[in-house]
Amino acid sequence: MNFRQQLLSNLERSPAYREHTPTAYPIGDDPVRLIAFYLPQFHPISQNDLWWGKGFTEWTNVTKALPRFVGHYQPHLPGELGFYDLRLPDTLRRQAELARCYGIGGFCFHYYWFNGQKILGTPLANLLAHPDIDLPFCINWANENWTRKWNGRDKDVLLEQAHSDQDDIAFAQALEPVIRDPRYIRINGRPLVMLYRPALLPDAAATLRRWRAHFIAAGLGNPFLVMAQVFDDNEPRRYGFDAAAEFPPHKVGWGGANLLPDVRRFARGCGGSVQSYDRMIRTAMQTGAADFTLFRGVCPGWDNEARRPNQGTTFVNATPAKYGEWLTWACRQVLRSNAAGERLVFINAWNEWAEGAHLEPDRHFGYAYLKETANALAALASPGLANMESVIGTGEADLLPAQMNALARIKAPLRPLKTMLVDSLRRFR
């Protein structure tokens, strides 16, 4: 396959493409709550105009990505929602409808705060201004510097963090109206607040104590504080967090052999790294239970070629089916390990288009990733499939009758899910 053929193939519908199901699969009182990370950088702001050019949004990067080698899926181009503008409340309203339709229990907005300056805050402000948008939500403070390499490490800093005791309190004060919203996600009544990189704070434990005292004094209760497991910082108790959340590819994806020499490249200048999506899933599934509250995390894929042309990191061979199997496994893990009310799985992400990590429908796979999300919840919802691993975990073909018997035990209210489950079961054979 040459470059032109690969590009045309990527722009066509995949055999795994799935159409939207208008009635979908509403599943109430899910045993596990799925929360998808949400990127707000799909509207222009003055800072990005200055740094990257007038009118820059995330779509600017997304649309310039090209396949670098045979089997490389780029560009990722949006389906139903198009190249949306998050200044429009109706965009968020439709995103909320789609998320709810396929079982997503809320969005975790990346929150950008720089010593009193809020960046990319329009989508969250729109949500707060429109209580009719049915969308549970929480925030993750992305407390890195903004740099030209998009990873917080480059010396060319565009916007710098300046942490201080006073800023801790100012941050908490800024969150008060957000947390008071009745849609804000709570864990056993406590508002969930996530911090991306606690190690960057001068004294993270002291910051958390100040936050707790402030929120309690403000009548908002003791916050349920969560850290993301990123950059090999995985232990929440050292800082005083209530829990940690996986954020793949961190912890489970990086560090594999670079497969770049094994792929057939289209250009000699192609560099970067090619990693295995299958290996990332295997590594995740080999991660043992934690002795603290851990929210498992999954990602539908990952590829930052759009942000780093010819030098990106690509996880190859990601498919909706593999994502669905990983998500189902993660849900079962939190069912076993976490207390009631603390059974959350985080998905990276709802709309990280420039990192090739999105549940939103695209032109190549359609609604396949969303349907796999609903499949995972449906499998958990059926009493007949509560111990599904003993039925399908071995992958033996002679277990097909057992699979069908399990489906037959699904109670009447869940029978509309049966067709969806059959496809999932067949993949394990």
C-alpha positions as CSV (number, residue, x, y, z in Angstrom):
1,M,0.0,0.0,0.0
2,N,1.3,3.4,-0.9
3,F,0.7,6.8,0.8
4,R,-2.3,7.7,-1.4
5,Q,-4.0,4.3,-0.9
6,Q,-3.5,4.5,2.9
7,L,-4.9,8.0,3.1
8,L,-7.9,7.1,1.0
9,S,-8.5,4.0,3.1
10,N,-8.4,6.2,6.3
11,L,-11.0,8.5,4.9
12,E,-13.4,5.7,4.1
13,R,-15.6,3.8,6.4
14,S,-13.9,1.0,8.2
15,P,-15.5,-2.5,8.3
16,A,-15.8,-1.7,12.1
17,Y,-17.9,1.4,11.3
18,R,-21.1,1.6,13.3
19,E,-24.1,3.8,12.7
20,H,-25.8,5.8,15.5
21,T,-28.7,4.0,17.2
22,P,-31.3,6.8,18.0
23,T,-32.9,4.9,20.8
24,A,-29.5,3.6,22.0
25,Y,-29.1,1.6,25.2
26,P,-30.1,3.7,28.2
27,I,-28.9,1.8,31.3
28,G,-30.0,3.4,34.6
29,D,-28.2,2.8,37.9
30,D,-25.1,1.5,36.3
31,P,-22.9,-0.6,38.7
32,V,-19.9,1.4,37.4
33,R,-19.8,5.0,36.5
34,L,-17.8,6.0,33.4
35,I,-16.2,9.4,33.4
36,A,-14.6,10.7,30.2
37,F,-11.9,13.4,30.2
38,Y,-13.0,16.5,28.2
39,L,-10.7,18.9,26.4
40,P,-12.1,22.4,26.0
41,Q,-9.6,23.7,23.4
42,F,-12.0,23.8,20.5
43,H,-12.7,27.5,20.4
44,P,-10.3,30.4,19.7
45,I,-8.7,32.4,22.6
46,S,-6.5,35.4,22.5
47,Q,-3.5,33.5,23.9
48,N,-3.6,30.9,21.2
49,D,-4.1,33.6,18.6
50,L,-0.8,35.1,19.8
51,W,1.2,31.9,20.1
52,W,-0.1,29.8,17.2
53,G,-1.8,32.2,14.8
54,K,-5.2,33.9,14.5
55,G,-8.2,31.5,14.9
56,F,-6.1,28.6,16.2
57,T,-8.1,25.8,17.9
58,E,-7.4,22.1,18.3
59,W,-8.8,21.5,14.9
60,T,-5.8,23.4,13.4
61,N,-3.6,20.5,14.4
62,V,-6.0,17.7,13.7
63,T,-6.6,18.6,10.1
64,K,-2.9,18.7,9.1
65,A,-2.1,15.1,10.3
66,L,-1.1,12.5,7.6
67,P,-0.3,8.8,7.7
68,R,3.4,8.2,8.2
69,F,3.5,4.4,7.5
70,V,1.4,1.5,6.3
71,G,-1.4,0.9,8.7
72,H,-1.2,4.4,10.3
73,Y,-4.7,5.8,10.9
74,Q,-4.5,9.6,10.3
75,P,-6.1,12.0,10.0
76,H,-8.9,11.6,12.5
77,L,-11.8,13.6,11.1
78,P,-15.0,14.2,13.0
79,G,-18.4,12.7,12.0
80,E,-21.7,13.9,13.2
81,L,-20.5,16.8,15.3
82,G,-18.2,18.2,12.6
83,F,-15.5,20.7,13.3
84,Y,-17.4,22.2,16.2
85,D,-17.0,25.5,18.1
86,L,-17.3,25.2,21.9
87,R,-18.4,28.8,22.1
88,L,-21.8,27.4,21.1
89,P,-23.9,25.9,23.9
90,D,-25.7,23.7,21.5
91,T,-22.5,21.8,20.8
92,L,-22.1,20.9,24.4
93,R,-25.8,20.0,24.6
94,R,-25.4,17.5,21.8
95,Q,-22.2,16.1,23.3
96,A,-24.1,15.5,26.5
97,E,-26.9,13.8,24.7
98,L,-24.5,11.4,22.9
99,A,-22.6,10.7,26.1
100,R,-25.8,9.9,28.0
101,C,-27.1,7.8,25.1
102,Y,-24.1,5.5,25.3
103,G,-23.7,5.2,29.1
104,I,-21.1,7.9,29.8
105,G,-21.8,9.0,33.4
106,G,-20.1,12.4,33.2
107,F,-17.2,14.5,31.8
108,C,-14.1,15.5,33.7
109,F,-13.2,18.9,32.3
110,H,-9.5,19.8,32.0
111,Y,-9.3,23.0,34.0
112,Y,-6.6,25.5,33.2
113,W,-5.7,27.9,36.0
114,F,-2.6,30.0,36.1
115,N,-2.2,32.0,39.3
116,G,-5.7,33.5,39.0
117,Q,-5.9,33.4,35.2
118,K,-8.4,31.0,33.8
119,I,-7.8,29.8,30.2
120,L,-10.2,27.9,27.9
121,G,-13.1,28.4,30.3
122,T,-15.9,29.1,27.9
123,P,-17.3,25.5,27.6
124,L,-17.5,25.1,31.4
125,A,-19.0,28.6,31.7
126,N,-21.6,27.7,29.1
127,L,-22.5,24.5,31.0
128,L,-23.0,26.5,34.3
129,A,-25.1,29.0,32.4
130,H,-27.4,26.4,30.9
131,P,-28.8,24.1,33.7
132,D,-31.0,22.4,31.1
133,I,-27.9,20.6,29.7
134,D,-28.1,17.2,31.4
135,L,-24.4,16.5,32.0
136,P,-22.8,15.5,35.3
137,F,-19.2,16.9,35.4
138,C,-16.1,17.4,37.6
139,I,-12.8,19.1,36.9
140,N,-9.2,18.1,36.6
141,W,-6.7,20.9,37.3
142,A,-4.1,20.5,34.5
143,N,-1.4,22.3,36.6
144,E,1.5,22.1,34.2
145,N,3.2,25.0,32.4
146,W,2.0,25.5,28.9
147,T,4.9,25.0,26.5
148,R,5.5,24.8,22.7
149,K,5.9,21.0,22.8
150,W,2.5,20.3,24.5
151,N,4.0,18.2,27.2
152,G,4.8,20.6,30.0
153,R,8.5,19.8,29.8
154,D,9.9,22.1,27.1
155,K,11.9,25.1,28.2
156,D,10.0,27.3,25.8
157,V,7.2,28.2,28.3
158,L,4.2,30.0,27.0
159,L,2.3,30.3,30.3
160,E,3.9,29.5,33.6
161,Q,2.4,28.2,36.8
162,A,3.2,30.2,39.9
163,H,2.1,28.1,42.9
164,S,1.7,29.7,46.3
165,D,-0.3,29.4,49.5
166,Q,-2.4,32.3,48.4
167,D,-3.0,30.7,45.0
168,D,-4.3,27.6,46.7
169,I,-7.0,29.6,48.4
170,A,-7.8,31.6,45.2
171,F,-8.1,28.4,43.3
172,A,-10.5,26.9,45.8
173,Q,-12.6,30.2,45.8
174,A,-12.8,30.0,42.0
175,L,-14.2,26.5,42.2
176,E,-17.0,27.3,44.6
177,P,-19.7,28.2,42.0
178,V,-18.6,25.2,39.9
179,I,-19.0,22.8,42.8
180,R,-22.3,24.3,44.0
181,D,-23.8,23.3,40.6
182,P,-26.2,20.3,41.3
183,R,-24.7,18.4,38.4
184,Y,-21.3,18.4,39.9
185,I,-20.1,14.8,40.5
186,R,-19.9,13.7,44.1
187,I,-18.5,10.5,45.7
188,N,-20.7,9.6,48.6
189,G,-21.8,13.2,48.8
190,R,-18.2,14.7,48.5
191,P,-17.3,16.8,45.4
192,L,-14.7,15.1,43.3
193,V,-11.7,17.3,42.4
194,M,-8.7,15.9,40.5
195,L,-5.2,17.2,40.3
196,Y,-3.1,16.2,37.4
197,R,0.5,16.6,38.7
198,P,0.8,17.0,42.5
199,A,4.6,16.7,42.3
200,L,4.8,20.1,40.6
201,L,3.4,21.8,43.7
202,P,5.9,23.1,46.4
203,D,4.0,21.1,49.1
204,A,1.1,19.2,47.7
205,A,0.0,17.8,51.1
206,A,-0.2,21.4,52.4
207,T,-2.2,22.5,49.4
208,L,-4.7,19.6,49.9
209,R,-5.1,20.5,53.6
210,R,-5.9,24.1,52.6
211,W,-8.4,23.0,50.0
212,R,-10.2,20.8,52.5
213,A,-10.4,23.4,55.1
214,H,-11.7,26.0,52.6
215,F,-14.4,23.8,51.1
216,I,-15.6,22.7,54.5
217,A,-15.7,26.3,55.8
218,A,-17.6,27.3,52.6
219,G,-20.3,24.6,53.3
220,L,-19.3,22.4,50.4
221,G,-18.1,19.5,52.5
222,N,-14.8,17.6,52.5
223,P,-13.8,17.2,48.9
224,F,-12.9,13.8,47.5
225,L,-9.5,14.5,46.1
226,V,-8.0,12.4,43.3
227,M,-4.6,12.5,41.7
228,A,-3.9,11.3,38.1
229,Q,-1.3,8.6,37.8
230,V,1.1,10.3,35.4
231,F,4.9,10.6,34.9
232,D,5.6,7.6,37.3
233,D,3.9,9.4,40.2
234,N,1.4,6.8,41.3
235,E,1.1,6.8,45.1
236,P,-1.7,9.1,46.4
237,R,-1.2,8.6,50.1
238,R,2.1,10.4,50.1
239,Y,0.2,13.6,49.4
240,G,-3.0,12.9,51.3
241,F,-5.3,12.2,48.3
242,D,-8.4,10.0,48.7
243,A,-7.8,8.1,45.5
244,A,-5.8,7.9,42.3
245,A,-7.0,7.6,38.8
246,E,-5.2,5.8,35.9
247,F,-4.5,8.1,32.9
248,P,-3.3,5.9,30.1
249,P,-1.0,5.8,28.2
250,H,0.7,6.8,31.4
251,K,1.8,3.9,33.7
252,V,0.8,1.2,31.2
253,G,1.7,2.4,27.7
254,W,5.1,4.1,27.7
255,G,8.3,2.2,27.6
256,G,7.6,-0.5,25.1
257,A,9.9,-1.4,22.2
258,N,9.9,1.2,19.4
259,L,8.3,-0.6,16.5
260,L,9.2,2.1,14.0
261,P,12.0,0.0,12.3
262,D,9.4,-2.7,11.7
263,V,6.8,-0.6,9.8
264,R,7.0,0.5,6.2
265,R,7.4,4.2,6.2
266,F,6.2,6.6,3.5
267,A,9.0,9.1,3.9
268,R,12.7,8.9,5.1
269,G,12.3,11.8,7.5
270,C,9.7,9.9,9.5
271,G,10.7,9.6,13.2
272,G,9.0,9.4,16.5
273,S,7.9,6.2,18.1
274,V,5.5,3.4,17.2
275,Q,4.1,1.5,20.2
276,S,1.7,-1.4,20.6
277,Y,-1.8,-0.8,21.7
278,D,-2.1,-4.5,22.4
279,R,0.9,-4.3,24.7
280,M,-0.6,-1.4,26.6
281,I,-3.8,-3.4,27.3
282,R,-1.8,-6.4,28.4
283,T,0.3,-4.3,30.7
284,A,-2.9,-2.7,32.2
285,M,-4.5,-6.1,32.8
286,Q,-1.3,-7.3,34.5
287,T,-1.5,-4.4,37.0
288,G,-2.5,-5.9,40.3
289,A,-5.0,-4.5,42.8
290,A,-3.9,-1.5,44.8
291,D,-4.0,-1.1,48.5
292,F,-5.6,2.3,48.1
293,T,-8.7,3.4,46.2
294,L,-7.8,3.3,42.5
295,F,-10.0,4.3,39.7
296,R,-9.1,2.3,36.6
297,G,-8.5,4.1,33.3
298,V,-8.6,3.2,29.6
299,C,-8.1,5.0,26.3
300,P,-9.6,4.2,22.9
301,G,-6.3,4.8,21.2
302,W,-3.5,7.4,21.3
303,D,-1.5,9.2,18.6
304,N,-0.1,12.7,18.9
305,E,1.0,12.9,15.3
306,A,-1.3,15.9,14.8
307,R,0.7,17.8,17.4
308,R,4.1,16.6,16.4
309,P,4.3,15.9,12.7
310,N,6.7,13.1,11.8
311,Q,7.9,13.0,15.4
312,G,4.7,11.7,17.2
313,T,4.1,8.7,19.3
314,T,1.5,6.3,17.8
315,F,-0.1,3.3,19.4
316,V,-0.8,1.0,16.5
317,N,-3.6,-1.6,16.0
318,A,-6.2,0.1,18.2
319,T,-9.7,-1.0,17.4
320,P,-13.1,-0.4,18.9
321,A,-13.4,-4.1,19.9
322,K,-10.1,-4.1,21.8
323,Y,-11.1,-0.9,23.6
324,G,-14.4,-2.5,24.5
325,E,-12.7,-5.6,26.0
326,W,-10.3,-3.4,28.0
327,L,-13.1,-1.2,29.3
328,T,-15.1,-4.3,30.3
329,W,-12.1,-5.6,32.2
330,A,-11.6,-2.3,33.9
331,C,-15.2,-2.2,35.0
332,R,-15.0,-5.6,36.5
333,Q,-11.8,-4.6,38.4
334,V,-13.5,-1.7,40.2
335,L,-16.5,-3.8,40.9
336,R,-14.3,-6.2,42.8
337,S,-11.9,-3.8,44.5
338,N,-13.8,-0.5,45.2
339,A,-16.5,0.2,47.8
340,A,-20.0,1.2,46.7
341,G,-20.1,4.7,45.5
342,E,-16.4,4.6,44.5
343,R,-16.7,2.4,41.4
344,L,-15.5,4.7,38.7
345,V,-13.6,4.2,35.5
346,F,-12.0,7.1,33.7
347,I,-11.8,7.2,29.9
348,N,-9.0,9.2,28.2
349,A,-10.8,10.8,26.4
350,W,-14.1,12.1,25.0
351,N,-12.5,14.5,22.5
352,E,-8.7,14.4,22.5
353,W,-8.7,14.6,18.7
354,A,-5.1,15.7,18.3
355,E,-4.0,12.8,20.4
356,G,-6.1,10.2,18.5
357,A,-8.1,9.5,21.7
358,H,-11.8,10.2,21.3
359,L,-15.1,8.5,21.8
360,E,-16.8,11.1,19.7
361,P,-17.9,9.7,16.3
362,D,-15.5,10.0,13.4
363,R,-15.7,9.3,9.7
364,H,-13.7,6.1,9.8
365,F,-15.3,4.2,12.8
366,G,-18.5,6.1,13.2
367,Y,-20.1,5.4,16.6
368,A,-18.2,2.2,17.1
369,Y,-16.3,3.3,20.2
370,L,-19.5,4.7,21.8
371,K,-21.3,1.4,21.1
372,E,-18.4,-0.5,22.7
373,T,-18.8,1.7,25.7
374,A,-22.5,0.8,26.0
375,N,-21.6,-2.9,25.5
376,A,-19.3,-2.9,28.5
377,L,-22.0,-1.5,30.8
378,A,-24.6,-3.9,29.3
379,A,-22.4,-6.9,30.2
380,L,-22.2,-5.7,33.8
381,A,-26.0,-5.0,34.0
382,S,-27.0,-8.6,33.3
383,P,-27.3,-11.0,36.3
384,G,-26.8,-13.8,33.8
385,L,-23.4,-12.4,32.9
386,A,-22.2,-11.4,36.3
387,N,-19.5,-14.0,36.2
388,M,-18.9,-13.6,32.5
389,E,-15.1,-14.4,32.7
390,S,-16.0,-18.0,33.6
391,V,-18.2,-18.2,30.6
392,I,-16.1,-16.5,27.9
393,G,-12.7,-15.8,29.5
394,T,-10.9,-18.8,28.1
395,G,-11.9,-18.1,24.5
396,E,-12.7,-21.8,23.8
397,A,-15.0,-22.3,20.9
398,D,-16.9,-25.2,22.7
399,L,-18.1,-22.6,25.3
400,L,-20.5,-21.0,22.8
401,P,-23.5,-22.9,24.2
402,A,-22.7,-21.6,27.6
403,Q,-22.5,-18.1,26.2
404,M,-25.9,-18.5,24.7
405,N,-27.4,-19.9,27.9
406,A,-26.0,-16.9,29.7
407,L,-27.8,-14.6,27.2
408,A,-31.0,-16.5,27.6
409,R,-31.0,-15.7,31.3
410,I,-31.2,-12.0,30.7
411,K,-34.3,-10.7,32.2
412,A,-37.0,-9.1,30.1
413,P,-36.1,-5.4,30.7
414,L,-32.6,-6.1,29.4
415,R,-33.5,-8.1,26.3
416,P,-33.0,-5.1,23.9
417,L,-29.3,-5.4,24.8
418,K,-29.1,-9.0,23.6
419,T,-28.1,-8.2,20.0
420,M,-25.4,-5.9,21.2
421,L,-24.0,-8.6,23.6
422,V,-23.9,-11.3,20.9
423,D,-21.4,-9.3,18.9
424,S,-19.2,-8.8,22.0
425,L,-19.3,-12.5,23.0
426,R,-18.3,-13.7,19.5
427,R,-15.1,-11.7,19.7
428,F,-13.9,-13.8,22.6
429,R,-14.2,-17.1,20.7
